[in-house]
Amino acid sequence: MDLKKFETMDPVMLMSIVNMKIRDEFGDLEALVRFYEIDQAVLIAKLAAAGFDYLPEAKQFR
């Protein structure tokens, strides 16, 4: 799934996809946002607005 249109995605689905991609393909959030050329701060803010925080030590949103 292409995350370039993440701003219009359902936040729960987005969180699930981002966590899966970090775990299975990228290893960390920085690599994911670099690959998809998306703004990390905007992604974090969208998920934070839905109640999800990024935990760098766990490398996932919860």
PDB file of N, H, CA, C and O in Angstrom:
ATOM      1  N   MET A   1       0.842  -1.183   0.000  1.00  0.00           N
ATOM      2  CA  MET A   1       0.000   0.000   0.000  1.00  0.00           C
ATOM      3  C   MET A   1       0.884   1.242   0.000  1.00  0.00           C
ATOM      4  O   MET A   1       1.862   1.319   0.744  1.00  0.00           O
ATOM      5  N   ASP A   2       0.539   2.196  -0.825  1.00  0.00           N
ATOM      6  H   ASP A   2      -0.256   2.134  -1.430  1.00  0.00           H
ATOM      7  CA  ASP A   2       1.285   3.442  -0.945  1.00  0.00           C
ATOM      8  C   ASP A   2       0.842   4.401   0.154  1.00  0.00           C
ATOM      9  O   ASP A   2      -0.345   4.698   0.282  1.00  0.00           O
ATOM     10  N   LEU A   3       1.781   4.877   0.935  1.00  0.00           N
ATOM     11  H   LEU A   3       2.746   4.635   0.832  1.00  0.00           H
ATOM     12  CA  LEU A   3       1.443   5.774   2.040  1.00  0.00           C
ATOM     13  C   LEU A   3       1.493   7.246   1.649  1.00  0.00           C
ATOM     14  O   LEU A   3       1.316   8.107   2.511  1.00  0.00           O
ATOM     15  N   LYS A   4       1.725   7.558   0.398  1.00  0.00           N
ATOM     16  H   LYS A   4       1.870   6.858  -0.302  1.00  0.00           H
ATOM     17  CA  LYS A   4       1.811   8.958  -0.010  1.00  0.00           C
ATOM     18  C   LYS A   4       0.490   9.706   0.214  1.00  0.00           C
ATOM     19  O   LYS A   4       0.484  10.933   0.313  1.00  0.00           O
ATOM     20  N   LYS A   5      -0.619   8.978   0.295  1.00  0.00           N
ATOM     21  H   LYS A   5      -0.615   7.982   0.215  1.00  0.00           H
ATOM     22  CA  LYS A   5      -1.929   9.599   0.523  1.00  0.00           C
ATOM     23  C   LYS A   5      -2.388   9.353   1.958  1.00  0.00           C
ATOM     24  O   LYS A   5      -3.587   9.252   2.220  1.00  0.00           O
ATOM     25  N   PHE A   6      -1.440   9.257   2.885  1.00  0.00           N
ATOM     26  H   PHE A   6      -0.466   9.339   2.672  1.00  0.00           H
ATOM     27  CA  PHE A   6      -1.758   8.905   4.268  1.00  0.00           C
ATOM     28  C   PHE A   6      -2.685   9.907   4.939  1.00  0.00           C
ATOM     29  O   PHE A   6      -3.429   9.540   5.849  1.00  0.00           O
ATOM     30  N   GLU A   7      -2.655  11.165   4.510  1.00  0.00           N
ATOM     31  H   GLU A   7      -2.050  11.463   3.771  1.00  0.00           H
ATOM     32  CA  GLU A   7      -3.453  12.198   5.172  1.00  0.00           C
ATOM     33  C   GLU A   7      -4.954  11.960   5.037  1.00  0.00           C
ATOM     34  O   GLU A   7      -5.726  12.480   5.843  1.00  0.00           O
ATOM     35  N   THR A   8      -5.386  11.187   4.040  1.00  0.00           N
ATOM     36  H   THR A   8      -4.759  10.764   3.386  1.00  0.00           H
ATOM     37  CA  THR A   8      -6.813  10.924   3.852  1.00  0.00           C
ATOM     38  C   THR A   8      -7.234   9.552   4.379  1.00  0.00           C
ATOM     39  O   THR A   8      -8.404   9.177   4.294  1.00  0.00           O
ATOM     40  N   MET A   9      -6.272   8.813   4.922  1.00  0.00           N
ATOM     41  H   MET A   9      -5.322   9.118   4.991  1.00  0.00           H
ATOM     42  CA  MET A   9      -6.561   7.447   5.393  1.00  0.00           C
ATOM     43  C   MET A   9      -7.194   7.453   6.787  1.00  0.00           C
ATOM     44  O   MET A   9      -6.985   8.377   7.574  1.00  0.00           O
ATOM     45  N   ASP A  10      -7.957   6.423   7.071  1.00  0.00           N
ATOM     46  H   ASP A  10      -8.126   5.672   6.432  1.00  0.00           H
ATOM     47  CA  ASP A  10      -8.484   6.201   8.411  1.00  0.00           C
ATOM     48  C   ASP A  10      -7.296   6.033   9.357  1.00  0.00           C
ATOM     49  O   ASP A  10      -6.402   5.236   9.071  1.00  0.00           O
ATOM     50  N   PRO A  11      -7.261   6.765  10.481  1.00  0.00           N
ATOM     51  CA  PRO A  11      -6.086   6.722  11.353  1.00  0.00           C
ATOM     52  C   PRO A  11      -5.795   5.349  11.968  1.00  0.00           C
ATOM     53  O   PRO A  11      -4.629   5.009  12.170  1.00  0.00           O
ATOM     54  N   VAL A  12      -6.806   4.571  12.263  1.00  0.00           N
ATOM     55  H   VAL A  12      -7.753   4.847  12.099  1.00  0.00           H
ATOM     56  CA  VAL A  12      -6.568   3.233  12.830  1.00  0.00           C
ATOM     57  C   VAL A  12      -5.927   2.331  11.782  1.00  0.00           C
ATOM     58  O   VAL A  12      -4.984   1.598  12.079  1.00  0.00           O
ATOM     59  N   MET A  13      -6.438   2.388  10.568  1.00  0.00           N
ATOM     60  H   MET A  13      -7.204   2.984  10.327  1.00  0.00           H
ATOM     61  CA  MET A  13      -5.848   1.606   9.477  1.00  0.00           C
ATOM     62  C   MET A  13      -4.428   2.086   9.195  1.00  0.00           C
ATOM     63  O   MET A  13      -3.525   1.275   8.992  1.00  0.00           O
ATOM     64  N   LEU A  14      -4.231   3.399   9.183  1.00  0.00           N
ATOM     65  H   LEU A  14      -4.965   4.058   9.349  1.00  0.00           H
ATOM     66  CA  LEU A  14      -2.911   3.971   8.949  1.00  0.00           C
ATOM     67  C   LEU A  14      -1.918   3.497  10.003  1.00  0.00           C
ATOM     68  O   LEU A  14      -0.808   3.084   9.664  1.00  0.00           O
ATOM     69  N   MET A  15      -2.297   3.550  11.257  1.00  0.00           N
ATOM     70  H   MET A  15      -3.198   3.885  11.532  1.00  0.00           H
ATOM     71  CA  MET A  15      -1.421   3.104  12.338  1.00  0.00           C
ATOM     72  C   MET A  15      -1.030   1.644  12.148  1.00  0.00           C
ATOM     73  O   MET A  15       0.133   1.282  12.323  1.00  0.00           O
ATOM     74  N   SER A  16      -1.982   0.823  11.797  1.00  0.00           N
ATOM     75  H   SER A  16      -2.927   1.117  11.655  1.00  0.00           H
ATOM     76  CA  SER A  16      -1.721  -0.596  11.586  1.00  0.00           C
ATOM     77  C   SER A  16      -0.745  -0.811  10.423  1.00  0.00           C
ATOM     78  O   SER A  16       0.194  -1.600  10.532  1.00  0.00           O
ATOM     79  N   ILE A  17      -0.972  -0.113   9.327  1.00  0.00           N
ATOM     80  H   ILE A  17      -1.735   0.527   9.238  1.00  0.00           H
ATOM     81  CA  ILE A  17      -0.109  -0.258   8.146  1.00  0.00           C
ATOM     82  C   ILE A  17       1.301   0.244   8.446  1.00  0.00           C
ATOM     83  O   ILE A  17       2.283  -0.412   8.100  1.00  0.00           O
ATOM     84  N   VAL A  18       1.400   1.406   9.090  1.00  0.00           N
ATOM     85  H   VAL A  18       0.601   1.939   9.372  1.00  0.00           H
ATOM     86  CA  VAL A  18       2.712   1.965   9.408  1.00  0.00           C
ATOM     87  C   VAL A  18       3.482   1.019  10.325  1.00  0.00           C
ATOM     88  O   VAL A  18       4.657   0.744  10.080  1.00  0.00           O
ATOM     89  N   ASN A  19       2.845   0.525  11.361  1.00  0.00           N
ATOM     90  H   ASN A  19       1.891   0.748  11.560  1.00  0.00           H
ATOM     91  CA  ASN A  19       3.529  -0.405  12.269  1.00  0.00           C
ATOM     92  C   ASN A  19       3.983  -1.668  11.538  1.00  0.00           C
ATOM     93  O   ASN A  19       5.094  -2.149  11.760  1.00  0.00           O
ATOM     94  N   MET A  20       3.136  -2.197  10.678  1.00  0.00           N
ATOM     95  H   MET A  20       2.234  -1.806  10.498  1.00  0.00           H
ATOM     96  CA  MET A  20       3.498  -3.396   9.930  1.00  0.00           C
ATOM     97  C   MET A  20       4.686  -3.124   9.008  1.00  0.00           C
ATOM     98  O   MET A  20       5.617  -3.927   8.935  1.00  0.00           O
ATOM     99  N   LYS A  21       4.651  -1.988   8.305  1.00  0.00           N
ATOM    100  H   LYS A  21       3.895  -1.336   8.365  1.00  0.00           H
ATOM    101  CA  LYS A  21       5.740  -1.667   7.388  1.00  0.00           C
ATOM    102  C   LYS A  21       7.054  -1.407   8.131  1.00  0.00           C
ATOM    103  O   LYS A  21       8.119  -1.804   7.658  1.00  0.00           O
ATOM    104  N   ILE A  22       6.989  -0.748   9.283  1.00  0.00           N
ATOM    105  H   ILE A  22       6.124  -0.425   9.668  1.00  0.00           H
ATOM    106  CA  ILE A  22       8.209  -0.552  10.076  1.00  0.00           C
ATOM    107  C   ILE A  22       8.762  -1.907  10.491  1.00  0.00           C
ATOM    108  O   ILE A  22       9.960  -2.158  10.361  1.00  0.00           O
ATOM    109  N   ARG A  23       7.907  -2.767  10.982  1.00  0.00           N
ATOM    110  H   ARG A  23       6.934  -2.563  11.087  1.00  0.00           H
ATOM    111  CA  ARG A  23       8.341  -4.088  11.457  1.00  0.00           C
ATOM    112  C   ARG A  23       8.871  -4.958  10.324  1.00  0.00           C
ATOM    113  O   ARG A  23       9.924  -5.579  10.468  1.00  0.00           O
ATOM    114  N   ASP A  24       8.162  -5.013   9.200  1.00  0.00           N
ATOM    115  H   ASP A  24       7.306  -4.509   9.083  1.00  0.00           H
ATOM    116  CA  ASP A  24       8.483  -5.973   8.141  1.00  0.00           C
ATOM    117  C   ASP A  24       9.432  -5.458   7.060  1.00  0.00           C
ATOM    118  O   ASP A  24      10.139  -6.248   6.434  1.00  0.00           O
ATOM    119  N   GLU A  25       9.457  -4.134   6.831  1.00  0.00           N
ATOM    120  H   GLU A  25       8.883  -3.492   7.339  1.00  0.00           H
ATOM    121  CA  GLU A  25      10.200  -3.625   5.679  1.00  0.00           C
ATOM    122  C   GLU A  25      11.273  -2.590   6.000  1.00  0.00           C
ATOM    123  O   GLU A  25      12.300  -2.551   5.322  1.00  0.00           O
ATOM    124  N   PHE A  26      11.065  -1.753   7.012  1.00  0.00           N
ATOM    125  H   PHE A  26      10.231  -1.785   7.563  1.00  0.00           H
ATOM    126  CA  PHE A  26      11.924  -0.585   7.161  1.00  0.00           C
ATOM    127  C   PHE A  26      12.784  -0.554   8.422  1.00  0.00           C
ATOM    128  O   PHE A  26      13.879   0.006   8.384  1.00  0.00           O
ATOM    129  N   GLY A  27      12.347  -1.114   9.503  1.00  0.00           N
ATOM    130  H   GLY A  27      11.457  -1.569   9.534  1.00  0.00           H
ATOM    131  CA  GLY A  27      13.160  -1.100  10.717  1.00  0.00           C
ATOM    132  C   GLY A  27      12.950   0.097  11.617  1.00  0.00           C
ATOM    133  O   GLY A  27      13.090  -0.020  12.835  1.00  0.00           O
ATOM    134  N   ASP A  28      12.613   1.261  11.045  1.00  0.00           N
ATOM    135  H   ASP A  28      12.500   1.356  10.056  1.00  0.00           H
ATOM    136  CA  ASP A  28      12.304   2.420  11.876  1.00  0.00           C
ATOM    137  C   ASP A  28      11.474   3.436  11.085  1.00  0.00           C
ATOM    138  O   ASP A  28      11.371   3.361   9.861  1.00  0.00           O
ATOM    139  N   LEU A  29      10.896   4.373  11.807  1.00  0.00           N
ATOM    140  H   LEU A  29      10.980   4.434  12.802  1.00  0.00           H
ATOM    141  CA  LEU A  29      10.005   5.367  11.191  1.00  0.00           C
ATOM    142  C   LEU A  29      10.749   6.253  10.205  1.00  0.00           C
ATOM    143  O   LEU A  29      10.205   6.604   9.158  1.00  0.00           O
ATOM    144  N   GLU A  30      11.982   6.620  10.524  1.00  0.00           N
ATOM    145  H   GLU A  30      12.424   6.335  11.375  1.00  0.00           H
ATOM    146  CA  GLU A  30      12.755   7.503   9.660  1.00  0.00           C
ATOM    147  C   GLU A  30      12.953   6.898   8.269  1.00  0.00           C
ATOM    148  O   GLU A  30      12.840   7.602   7.266  1.00  0.00           O
ATOM    149  N   ALA A  31      13.245   5.611   8.206  1.00  0.00           N
ATOM    150  H   ALA A  31      13.337   5.038   9.021  1.00  0.00           H
ATOM    151  CA  ALA A  31      13.429   4.939   6.917  1.00  0.00           C
ATOM    152  C   ALA A  31      12.122   4.900   6.131  1.00  0.00           C
ATOM    153  O   ALA A  31      12.125   5.074   4.912  1.00  0.00           O
ATOM    154  N   LEU A  32      11.014   4.676   6.816  1.00  0.00           N
ATOM    155  H   LEU A  32      11.011   4.534   7.806  1.00  0.00           H
ATOM    156  CA  LEU A  32       9.707   4.634   6.152  1.00  0.00           C
ATOM    157  C   LEU A  32       9.358   5.976   5.534  1.00  0.00           C
ATOM    158  O   LEU A  32       8.973   6.034   4.366  1.00  0.00           O
ATOM    159  N   VAL A  33       9.486   7.075   6.308  1.00  0.00           N
ATOM    160  H   VAL A  33       9.798   7.028   7.257  1.00  0.00           H
ATOM    161  CA  VAL A  33       9.101   8.389   5.773  1.00  0.00           C
ATOM    162  C   VAL A  33      10.056   8.833   4.662  1.00  0.00           C
ATOM    163  O   VAL A  33       9.641   9.522   3.730  1.00  0.00           O
ATOM    164  N   ARG A  34      11.318   8.448   4.752  1.00  0.00           N
ATOM    165  H   ARG A  34      11.656   7.888   5.509  1.00  0.00           H
ATOM    166  CA  ARG A  34      12.270   8.773   3.694  1.00  0.00           C
ATOM    167  C   ARG A  34      11.892   8.053   2.395  1.00  0.00           C
ATOM    168  O   ARG A  34      11.910   8.653   1.320  1.00  0.00           O
ATOM    169  N   PHE A  35      11.553   6.776   2.499  1.00  0.00           N
ATOM    170  H   PHE A  35      11.538   6.288   3.372  1.00  0.00           H
ATOM    171  CA  PHE A  35      11.192   5.985   1.325  1.00  0.00           C
ATOM    172  C   PHE A  35       9.960   6.550   0.626  1.00  0.00           C
ATOM    173  O   PHE A  35       9.942   6.689  -0.597  1.00  0.00           O
ATOM    174  N   TYR A  36       8.931   6.874   1.410  1.00  0.00           N
ATOM    175  H   TYR A  36       8.947   6.760   2.403  1.00  0.00           H
ATOM    176  CA  TYR A  36       7.677   7.367   0.828  1.00  0.00           C
ATOM    177  C   TYR A  36       7.668   8.878   0.599  1.00  0.00           C
ATOM    178  O   TYR A  36       6.705   9.427   0.064  1.00  0.00           O
ATOM    179  N   GLU A  37       8.756   9.546   1.012  1.00  0.00           N
ATOM    180  H   GLU A  37       9.538   9.100   1.447  1.00  0.00           H
ATOM    181  CA  GLU A  37       8.881  10.995   0.857  1.00  0.00           C
ATOM    182  C   GLU A  37       7.687  11.721   1.468  1.00  0.00           C
ATOM    183  O   GLU A  37       7.049  12.559   0.829  1.00  0.00           O
ATOM    184  N   ILE A  38       7.404  11.374   2.725  1.00  0.00           N
ATOM    185  H   ILE A  38       7.922  10.694   3.243  1.00  0.00           H
ATOM    186  CA  ILE A  38       6.317  12.032   3.449  1.00  0.00           C
ATOM    187  C   ILE A  38       6.901  12.768   4.659  1.00  0.00           C
ATOM    188  O   ILE A  38       7.998  12.460   5.125  1.00  0.00           O
ATOM    189  N   ASP A  39       6.150  13.732   5.146  1.00  0.00           N
ATOM    190  H   ASP A  39       5.259  13.982   4.768  1.00  0.00           H
ATOM    191  CA  ASP A  39       6.580  14.550   6.272  1.00  0.00           C
ATOM    192  C   ASP A  39       6.339  13.787   7.573  1.00  0.00           C
ATOM    193  O   ASP A  39       5.197  13.500   7.932  1.00  0.00           O
ATOM    194  N   GLN A  40       7.409  13.468   8.262  1.00  0.00           N
ATOM    195  H   GLN A  40       8.336  13.701   7.970  1.00  0.00           H
ATOM    196  CA  GLN A  40       7.306  12.686   9.499  1.00  0.00           C
ATOM    197  C   GLN A  40       6.469  13.403  10.545  1.00  0.00           C
ATOM    198  O   GLN A  40       5.657  12.768  11.219  1.00  0.00           O
ATOM    199  N   ALA A  41       6.646  14.706  10.696  1.00  0.00           N
ATOM    200  H   ALA A  41       7.305  15.222  10.149  1.00  0.00           H
ATOM    201  CA  ALA A  41       5.894  15.457  11.694  1.00  0.00           C
ATOM    202  C   ALA A  41       4.390  15.430  11.410  1.00  0.00           C
ATOM    203  O   ALA A  41       3.583  15.343  12.336  1.00  0.00           O
ATOM    204  N   VAL A  42       4.018  15.504  10.144  1.00  0.00           N
ATOM    205  H   VAL A  42       4.673  15.574   9.392  1.00  0.00           H
ATOM    206  CA  VAL A  42       2.594  15.470   9.773  1.00  0.00           C
ATOM    207  C   VAL A  42       2.011  14.085  10.055  1.00  0.00           C
ATOM    208  O   VAL A  42       0.893  13.970  10.556  1.00  0.00           O
ATOM    209  N   LEU A  43       2.764  13.041   9.734  1.00  0.00           N
ATOM    210  H   LEU A  43       3.672  13.134   9.327  1.00  0.00           H
ATOM    211  CA  LEU A  43       2.311  11.673  10.017  1.00  0.00           C
ATOM    212  C   LEU A  43       2.127  11.472  11.516  1.00  0.00           C
ATOM    213  O   LEU A  43       1.102  10.948  11.952  1.00  0.00           O
ATOM    214  N   ILE A  44       3.107  11.884  12.299  1.00  0.00           N
ATOM    215  H   ILE A  44       3.939  12.310  11.944  1.00  0.00           H
ATOM    216  CA  ILE A  44       3.020  11.736  13.759  1.00  0.00           C
ATOM    217  C   ILE A  44       1.839  12.542  14.298  1.00  0.00           C
ATOM    218  O   ILE A  44       1.118  12.060  15.171  1.00  0.00           O
ATOM    219  N   ALA A  45       1.629  13.760  13.794  1.00  0.00           N
ATOM    220  H   ALA A  45       2.215  14.151  13.085  1.00  0.00           H
ATOM    221  CA  ALA A  45       0.520  14.594  14.258  1.00  0.00           C
ATOM    222  C   ALA A  45      -0.831  13.972  13.923  1.00  0.00           C
ATOM    223  O   ALA A  45      -1.745  14.006  14.746  1.00  0.00           O
ATOM    224  N   LYS A  46      -0.969  13.409  12.731  1.00  0.00           N
ATOM    225  H   LYS A  46      -0.226  13.381  12.062  1.00  0.00           H
ATOM    226  CA  LYS A  46      -2.235  12.769  12.345  1.00  0.00           C
ATOM    227  C   LYS A  46      -2.558  11.612  13.276  1.00  0.00           C
ATOM    228  O   LYS A  46      -3.691  11.470  13.737  1.00  0.00           O
ATOM    229  N   LEU A  47      -1.558  10.790  13.548  1.00  0.00           N
ATOM    230  H   LEU A  47      -0.638  10.905  13.174  1.00  0.00           H
ATOM    231  CA  LEU A  47      -1.798   9.643  14.431  1.00  0.00           C
ATOM    232  C   LEU A  47      -1.970  10.083  15.885  1.00  0.00           C
ATOM    233  O   LEU A  47      -2.741   9.470  16.624  1.00  0.00           O
ATOM    234  N   ALA A  48      -1.270  11.126  16.301  1.00  0.00           N
ATOM    235  H   ALA A  48      -0.644  11.624  15.701  1.00  0.00           H
ATOM    236  CA  ALA A  48      -1.434  11.645  17.661  1.00  0.00           C
ATOM    237  C   ALA A  48      -2.846  12.182  17.872  1.00  0.00           C
ATOM    238  O   ALA A  48      -3.421  12.024  18.949  1.00  0.00           O
ATOM    239  N   ALA A  49      -3.403  12.815  16.844  1.00  0.00           N
ATOM    240  H   ALA A  49      -2.936  12.944  15.969  1.00  0.00           H
ATOM    241  CA  ALA A  49      -4.763  13.342  16.933  1.00  0.00           C
ATOM    242  C   ALA A  49      -5.785  12.221  17.140  1.00  0.00           C
ATOM    243  O   ALA A  49      -6.872  12.451  17.670  1.00  0.00           O
ATOM    244  N   ALA A  50      -5.424  11.014  16.718  1.00  0.00           N
ATOM    245  H   ALA A  50      -4.541  10.828  16.287  1.00  0.00           H
ATOM    246  CA  ALA A  50      -6.306   9.856  16.900  1.00  0.00           C
ATOM    247  C   ALA A  50      -5.965   9.087  18.182  1.00  0.00           C
ATOM    248  O   ALA A  50      -6.561   8.049  18.468  1.00  0.00           O
ATOM    249  N   GLY A  51      -4.998   9.609  18.952  1.00  0.00           N
ATOM    250  H   GLY A  51      -4.514  10.453  18.720  1.00  0.00           H
ATOM    251  CA  GLY A  51      -4.663   8.982  20.227  1.00  0.00           C
ATOM    252  C   GLY A  51      -3.475   8.034  20.195  1.00  0.00           C
ATOM    253  O   GLY A  51      -3.231   7.324  21.170  1.00  0.00           O
ATOM    254  N   PHE A  52      -2.732   8.007  19.099  1.00  0.00           N
ATOM    255  H   PHE A  52      -2.930   8.584  18.306  1.00  0.00           H
ATOM    256  CA  PHE A  52      -1.581   7.112  18.976  1.00  0.00           C
ATOM    257  C   PHE A  52      -0.286   7.902  19.094  1.00  0.00           C
ATOM    258  O   PHE A  52      -0.108   8.928  18.436  1.00  0.00           O
ATOM    259  N   ASP A  53       0.611   7.416  19.934  1.00  0.00           N
ATOM    260  H   ASP A  53       0.466   6.584  20.468  1.00  0.00           H
ATOM    261  CA  ASP A  53       1.920   8.042  20.104  1.00  0.00           C
ATOM    262  C   ASP A  53       2.982   7.121  19.540  1.00  0.00           C
ATOM    263  O   ASP A  53       2.866   5.898  19.616  1.00  0.00           O
ATOM    264  N   TYR A  54       4.033   7.726  18.966  1.00  0.00           N
ATOM    265  H   TYR A  54       4.128   8.719  18.905  1.00  0.00           H
ATOM    266  CA  TYR A  54       5.149   6.929  18.465  1.00  0.00           C
ATOM    267  C   TYR A  54       6.119   6.669  19.603  1.00  0.00           C
ATOM    268  O   TYR A  54       6.565   7.599  20.275  1.00  0.00           O
ATOM    269  N   LEU A  55       6.442   5.410  19.814  1.00  0.00           N
ATOM    270  H   LEU A  55       6.079   4.655  19.268  1.00  0.00           H
ATOM    271  CA  LEU A  55       7.390   5.007  20.842  1.00  0.00           C
ATOM    272  C   LEU A  55       8.670   4.552  20.150  1.00  0.00           C
ATOM    273  O   LEU A  55       8.744   3.427  19.657  1.00  0.00           O
ATOM    274  N   PRO A  56       9.685   5.429  20.112  1.00  0.00           N
ATOM    275  CA  PRO A  56      10.912   5.094  19.376  1.00  0.00           C
ATOM    276  C   PRO A  56      11.594   3.814  19.871  1.00  0.00           C
ATOM    277  O   PRO A  56      12.143   3.053  19.074  1.00  0.00           O
ATOM    278  N   GLU A  57      11.560   3.583  21.171  1.00  0.00           N
ATOM    279  H   GLU A  57      11.114   4.201  21.819  1.00  0.00           H
ATOM    280  CA  GLU A  57      12.215   2.381  21.703  1.00  0.00           C
ATOM    281  C   GLU A  57      11.515   1.109  21.246  1.00  0.00           C
ATOM    282  O   GLU A  57      12.159   0.069  21.105  1.00  0.00           O
ATOM    283  N   ALA A  58      10.210   1.174  21.012  1.00  0.00           N
ATOM    284  H   ALA A  58       9.686   2.018  21.127  1.00  0.00           H
ATOM    285  CA  ALA A  58       9.451   0.018  20.527  1.00  0.00           C
ATOM    286  C   ALA A  58       9.352   0.022  18.999  1.00  0.00           C
ATOM    287  O   ALA A  58       8.988  -0.982  18.387  1.00  0.00           O
ATOM    288  N   LYS A  59       9.681   1.166  18.394  1.00  0.00           N
ATOM    289  H   LYS A  59       9.976   1.982  18.891  1.00  0.00           H
ATOM    290  CA  LYS A  59       9.597   1.356  16.953  1.00  0.00           C
ATOM    291  C   LYS A  59       8.189   1.074  16.425  1.00  0.00           C
ATOM    292  O   LYS A  59       7.996   0.378  15.428  1.00  0.00           O
ATOM    293  N   GLN A  60       7.199   1.656  17.149  1.00  0.00           N
ATOM    294  H   GLN A  60       7.355   2.221  17.959  1.00  0.00           H
ATOM    295  CA  GLN A  60       5.815   1.506  16.720  1.00  0.00           C
ATOM    296  C   GLN A  60       4.934   2.566  17.368  1.00  0.00           C
ATOM    297  O   GLN A  60       5.302   3.199  18.358  1.00  0.00           O
ATOM    298  N   PHE A  61       3.750   2.734  16.769  1.00  0.00           N
ATOM    299  H   PHE A  61       3.451   2.220  15.965  1.00  0.00           H
ATOM    300  CA  PHE A  61       2.733   3.606  17.325  1.00  0.00           C
ATOM    301  C   PHE A  61       1.848   2.766  18.230  1.00  0.00           C
ATOM    302  O   PHE A  61       1.536   1.615  17.928  1.00  0.00           O
ATOM    303  N   ARG A  62       1.452   3.360  19.337  1.00  0.00           N
ATOM    304  H   ARG A  62       1.705   4.295  19.583  1.00  0.00           H
ATOM    305  CA  ARG A  62       0.517   2.691  20.263  1.00  0.00           C
ATOM    306  C   ARG A  62      -0.479   3.693  20.780  1.00  0.00           C
ATOM    307  O   ARG A  62      -1.354   3.341  21.571  1.00  0.00           O
TER     308      ARG A  62
END
